[in-house]
């Protein structure tokens, strides 16, 4: 099975959060998931759930994807959303082989 390098992006700068998985050159969206970015929701477990959902969706096509790059939106946006999304992407370095 061929392993394809991918880029994951995360934006939590508005009331609608978005996570997307792109091909290595970020030219084609392989999978995406959007959800309401609600105050008071436990964001860390939710991000992990959305990550698993997006990877499962992409891998269901019969290809194997490995995340090698990340893209995070810096703002403007709510402080909590930016802080949590930044922390999630930074913590994910240990889970994935990121090229920063």
Helices and strands as residue ranges (DSSP letters): E 3-11, E 16-23, E 29-36, H 43-59, E 64-72, H 79-91, G 92-94
